[in-house]
Amino acid sequence: MNVLSVCPPLRALLVALAVLAPAPAVAAGAMGAAVPPEARIVSLHFYATEALLELGLSEQVVGIDIMSRSYYDAALDRSFAELPVIGHWADLSAESVLALQPTLVVGTERSGPETAVRQLQGATEVLLLDPRDDLAGALARVGQLAAHLGLEGRAAALEAEMAAVRAELAARTAAVEPVGALALASHGGVERVCGRGPHETLLELAGLTNLAPQVSACEELSREALVGIDAEVLVFSNPETFDFFGGHEGLSAHPVFGRTEAVRQERYIVLGSAEQVLGVGLRTPSFALALHEAVYGHEGPVVIERDLAVAPL
């Protein structure tokens, strides 16, 4: 797949952010003199998994919640889908976690049920992180985990990197007119439109206008609710969603989207990895920068690859 040409400075920034190698976890912390290679960490929530990944601890992760399967460590070429799954973050089994013999269990304050969390706290070290679904929450989670493990330097570097991307986004979005967009998904085997939540954060950071702010998370598509909305861009959560809607042929005949500007101009943006809208994390501004480039720097259908390259669909 040939990568479309992009502004060289932006392309360099995107590549650097996509392949940034996490620093080794060797500083002193609450676990002892260092985070040893033999440490066994179980993540109870995808937000905890993201924090562990950003701090360079993915090699020590031995178990994850099912939502964390979308994560990928580019530095190690390691997919988290290969790890044992201990359940859904809201319906955990303490026995499944303890069977992995963890030296540290990391979740969020939403991890549950409470009985399972209490059982884990009585058996091993448990750290519960900030649960907020926004950039402040993402920074807080990394800061909490870094403070616990003595990795404050790495956390400070990550915060500086995110600030640089947000500054770049602010400059670029100030120079363009907002484009009306709808974010679509298809999990559960039904057509869905995504409003408030990670999708909206991604759209707005990229300089787009979310045309479904009345929708909470990703709800089953309501034709009545979207009557009269003329999206200029359609953003698909993953390639499977684009196929689920039938591609351009299916969208052209769709009762809701068939007459939209997005379909007439084939303005389709397909996200190449579910991680890009799984939640709001430190990488969300980088994903938004790639989305901005896809919308304002290209015409026709494109896909944003896992490494943030924008390529023809």
CORQUI-V115104 format. One record per backbone hydrogen bond with DSSP energy under -0.5 kcal/mol. CO is the residue of the C=O (numbers start at 1). NH is the residue of the N-H. If there is no record, write none. Layout:
co:nh
CO:NH
CO:NH
This chain:
co:nh
2:312
7:11
8:12
9:13
10:14
11:15
12:16
13:17
14:18
15:19
16:20
24:26
25:35
29:32
32:29
34:36
36:39
39:41
40:103
40:104
41:62
41:63
42:106
45:48
45:49
46:50
47:51
48:52
49:53
50:54
51:55
52:57
53:56
57:60
58:61
60:41
62:84
63:43
64:86
65:68
66:69
67:70
68:71
71:80
72:74
73:77
73:78
78:73
79:82
80:83
84:64
86:93
87:66
88:91
89:112
91:88
92:94
93:97
94:98
95:99
97:100
98:101
104:42
105:127
106:44
106:45
107:129
108:111
112:92
113:116
113:117
114:118
115:119
116:120
117:121
118:122
120:123
120:124
125:105
127:107
127:129
129:109
132:134
134:138
135:139
136:140
137:141
138:142
139:143
140:144
141:145
142:146
143:147
144:148
145:149
146:150
146:151
148:30
151:155
152:156
153:157
154:158
155:159
156:160
157:161
158:162
159:163
160:164
161:165
162:166
163:167
164:168
165:169
166:170
167:171
168:172
169:173
170:174
172:175
173:176
179:209
180:232
180:233
181:211
182:235
183:194
184:237
185:192
186:189
187:190
191:221
192:185
193:219
194:183
195:200
196:217
197:201
198:202
199:203
200:204
201:205
202:206
203:208
204:207
207:179
208:210
209:181
209:211
210:213
212:215
215:196
215:217
217:195
217:219
219:193
221:223
222:226
224:227
226:229
228:230
229:231
231:262
233:182
234:236
234:269
235:184
236:271
238:241
238:242
239:243
240:244
241:245
242:247
243:246
246:250
247:251
248:252
249:253
251:254
254:258
257:260
260:264
261:265
262:267
263:266
266:268
267:234
268:270
268:302
269:236
269:271
270:304
273:276
274:277
275:278
275:279
279:281
281:284
283:287
284:288
285:289
286:290
287:291
288:292
289:293
290:294
291:295
292:296
293:297
301:313
302:270
303:305
303:311
304:272
305:308
309:305
309:311
310:4
311:303
